[in-house]
């Protein structure tokens, strides 16, 4: 997950999967960690591959077993350093959107992982 910073007070980009996984349709850029890659490196790579953004990892926010997919997930806050958000992987991603903090529940109605929510509350309200 790449989820730090913001352009004009918006939350990190959300991406809508071409094929929903249960309730999971919109989410932060995400994907599998490749062999020899750290979670932070995966967040940077996946954000570029899916949303066309160049980011740098800032801080790991936590890990959990995702309540919908039952997969082990690591969350990394990143800062955008270049690029323009767009659908960079049309086979997997249908749409990319920048949203405000108050709009996140419209995209992720089941709520965010608490450490991610706290992080966004701080960086987007300061």
N, C-alpha and C positions, 0 to 999 in steps of 0.2 A: 504494500500500500504506500502510495506516495501522498502524503497529506499535510503538507505544510504550506504554505504560503500562497499566498493570496495575491490576486490582482484586484485592486480596487475593493478590498474588503470581502472578496468571495472566498468560499471554501475551496479546497482542492478539487480538481476536476472529477466528476463522476463519469463513469462509462456504463453504457447499457449493453449488456451481452446480447448477441444475436439469438442465442438459445438460453432461455431462463433456466435456472437450477432451482426448482421449487419456487419459493417466494423471491429468490435472489435474482434480480434483473439488473438493477443499478448498483454500482459499487465503485470504490476507489480502484485505480489501476492495480492489478494483482496478477500473480502467477506463481508457478513453481520455481523453487530455487534449483539452479542447475548445479551439476557436480563441480565442486571446487569453488563455488560462489557463496558469499555470505548473504544473509537476509537483506542487509543494506544494499549490497550490490544488485541483488535481484529486484529490489524496489526501484532502483535507478534504471535498470535495464527495461523492466516491464513498463515503466512510465513512458520511456522513449518509444518502445515498440507499439504500445497501445494508443497513447495520446499524443505522441510527437513532441513531448516536452523534454528538455534537458534539465535534469535536477541533480542536486547533491543531497546525500543523506545527512540529516542533522542529528536525529536522536531516535533510538528504538523506543517505542512507547509501550511495548508489551507483547505478550503472546497468549493465545488461548486456543481451545478447540472451538471452532465456529459452531454456533448453535443450530444453524440451518444445514450446513454441508458436512459437519462432523470432521472437518479437516483441521489439522494443526495450522494455525495462522500466526504470522509475525507482522506487527505493525511498525512501520518506520516513517517518521516525519521527515519530509524532504523540502527543500527550497528550490523554487523554479529559478534557473539561471539562463534559460534561453528557449527558443522555439515558440511555436504557436499551437495551442491545443486544437487537435483535429483527430478524426478517425484515421489512425495510422495502420491498423490491422483490420481491414474490412471483412476478412473471413470470420473474425471472432467478435468484433465490436460493431454495433449498429450506430451508436451515437456517443458523443462526448459533450458534456455540459459543465460550465462553471456555475456554481450555485452559491447563494448566500447561506450563512449559518442558519437562518430561520427557514430556509427552503429545504434543508437536508431531510426532514421528516417526510416530505412529499416524495423524495427519491428513495429513502431508506426508512420505511415506516416501522420496522421492527426495532429501530434504535441502533445507536453506535456503541461499540465497545467502550466502556466507561473511560479508560485512559485516553482514548482518541477524542471522545467528547470533551473531556477536561482540557486537553491540549488545544483543540479548536476554539473552545470558549476563551482561553487566554490569548492566543495569537490573533484571533479575529475581533476581539473586543478591545484590544489595547491600542 
